[in-house]
Amino acid sequence: MAKKSEAVLEGFMEGPLIFPPTYKFDVGTHTYDTSAKKRKPAWTDRILWRLRRTGSPVPSHNSALQWGLTSWLGGATRVSQHYYRSHMGFTISDHKPVSALFSLHFPFKVNLPLVTLEVEKEWTKFSDATAKLTVAHGFQRSSWDWVGLYKVGFKHHKDYAAYVWAKSEHSTQVMFPEEDLPRDPGEYILGYYSNNTNSIVGVTEPFQVHAALTQLHSDSYQMLILVLFACAAQ
């Protein structure tokens, strides 16, 4: 009913409701509401989806590279829902959770990365903190592009430990300043963020940032604090 009456839900799709109502339960049980209100069981927990169409024809491979596209959400893109179910075994809430599994089918994809990054397999000294860039022919870079240093397992393109701008369209190398290097040793990757596509369009294999480098960074930072403190004391 809400899909028909609410304009904000126009165009949204939903799979068939083949599971029992997921609300309202007595918390800690599988029993529907026995309170004084005795609410009627209802399907209040739902998953809707909508594929936003661009209205444009599917671009050629060369055009895709120029625009920085790795896929296309045009009219030929399809969504398939593989399941839509509830999880009635949970009792920690008066709701039962629901889940769905989808797959997207694109009319084409670009197999090669738009930006290839080359980096040392181990960072043990400051001069190792560099990356060489190779950009796919025709790919349009932006002055707002940057290369981020990420801890392996990051979730979002803004979860970087450090980043450097890749402003020049002709630059083929970036270097991370000493003061921006992470203090935690471990496994990292580099990712090239494209402002035009609002996404990462090239990543490295994981590499190691060693404790020796992070210790040098920490020592330099502490030395800077001591110098500033000494200057302030004079």
N, C-alpha and C positions, 0 to 999 in steps of 0.2 A: 504493500500500500504506500509506504513512504517513497519508494522509487517512482511511483506514478505522481505523487503529490509534491515532492520536494525537487525543485529545479537543480539543486546542487548534486543530486544523484543521477541526473540525466546521463545516459550513455553507459552507466556502470552495469556490469554483468555479475551474475552469481551462479554457482553450481547448484544442483538440486539438493534440497534439504532432506536427506535420508537418515538423519540421526535424530534422537529424541530432543525435546526442548532442553536447553542448557541453563535455565534460570526459572525459578529461584529455589535453591536447596537450603536445607538446614545445614549450617557449617559443620563439617566433620562427619557428614552422613551422605547417603544416597537418596534421602527422602525429600520430596518437594515440600515447600513451605508449610509448616504446621503452626506458624505464629497466628496471632489474632487476625492479621490481615489476610492470611491464606491466599496469597497471590497465585494467579493462574500460571501454570508452566508456560514459558514463552521462549522463542528463539531470539534472544537479545544479543547473542554473540555471533557475529557474521563476518564473512570475508568477501568483499566486493572488489572488482577490478575493472579498469578501463584502459584501453590502448589509445593513446592520443595520436591521431592521424595528422601527418604533416600536410596532406593534400598535394604534395609534390611527387613527380614521377621518380622512380628509382634512378639514382645517378649512375653515371658510368664509373668504372674503376678509377680512372684518372681524376675525375671530379671528386670522388670520395677522398682521395689522397689530398687534393688541394684544400678541401674543406675540413680535413682532419677527421673524417668519419671512419669508424671501424665497423659500423653496422648501419642499418637504416630502419627507422620506425615509420615507414611509409605504408601505403595500402597493401603491400604484399606481405607484411609482417603478420604472423599469426601467434595466438596464445592458446596453449593447451593446458587444461586443468586435469591432473592425473588422479587426484583424490581431494575430497572435502569431507572432513570428519570431525567428530567431537572426541574428547578424551574423558570419558565418564568416570574413570577410576580416581580422579583427583577429588579431594574433599576439603582442601584448605580454604575454600572460598564458597560463597553462595552461588557462584557461577561455575560452569564447567568449560575448560578451554577448548578452542577449536583450532584446526590447522588445515592448510591446503598446500599442495605441491603443484607448481606450474613449470612449463618450459616455453621459451620464446623461440620461434622459428624465423630466421632472417633470410631475405632473398639472396644475400651475399655477405662475405666478410673479407677483410684485408688480412692476409696471412702473415705478412711481414710487419714488424713493429714500425710505427711512424718515426720513432727516434730510437736509435741504438746507443747504449751507454757502455763504455769500456772503463773498467776500474781495476785497480790492483786487488789481488785476492786477499791481501792482508794489509792493514794499516798499522804500521809500527812507528812511523815518524810523520811529522807534519806534511812533508812533501808528498806523502802517499795519498793525501786527501784531495785528489783530483779525479776528474772524469773527462773522457773524450766523447764528443757527440758526433753521431752520424745521422743526418736527417734524410728521410725518404724524399726522393725527387718529387717536387711539386707541393710538398707539405708546407702550409703557411704557418710560420711561427709568429708569436706575438711578443711585444716588449714586456708583457706581464707574465711570460712563462718563467718557470723556475725548476731547479733540481732539488729534490728533497732527500734527506738522509733519514731512513726509517728503520726502526727496530723490527726484526722479523716477527710477523704476527700482527702488524698494525691493521687497523680497521677502516681508516678514512684517510683521504689524501692530505688532511690537515694534521694528522698525527705524527708529523715529522719531528725528529730530534734536532734537526738543523736544516736550513735551506740556503741556496744562493740563487740569485737572479741569473737567468739566461737571456738577457735582454737583446743582445745584438743578433741579428739574423745570420750574421756571418761567423759568429763565434763557434769554435769547434772544441773548446775546452772550458771547464769551470773548475775553480779551486775553492775549497772551504777555508775560511779564515780560522786561524788558530783559536780565537776566542769563541767560535761557534761550535767547536767539536764537542761531541758528547763526553760526559764524565764517566759513563758506565761502559765498561768493555762488553763485548758480546757480538752477536751475529746481526748484521745490518744489510740493507739493500739501498740502492739509489733508484729514485723514480723521477721521470721527467713529466712535470705537470704542464698541460696545455691550457692556457686561458680560453682559447677559442672553443674547445670542446668541454671545458670544465671537468677534465678527467686526466688520469695518468696514462700516457700513450707509449711509454717505454720504461722498462725496469732492468736492473742487473740481476745476476745470480747473487745469492747471499755471499758475503765476505766478512772477515773477522776484523773488528777493531780491538786491538790488543790493550792490555792493562798498562803497558809501558807508555802508550800514547796518551791514555786518559790520565795517567799519573803526571806526565809532563804538562798536560793542560791544567791539572789541579795545582801543581807547583807554580806554574806561571801565574795562575789566578791569585794564589796566596801571596806571591811576591808583589803583585800589583796592589793588593790590599795593604801590604806592609809599607810600600812606597807612598801610597796615598795617606796612610796613617801618619807616617813620618813627616810628610809635607804639612799635614794639618796641625801637627804638634809644634812646628816651628813658628 
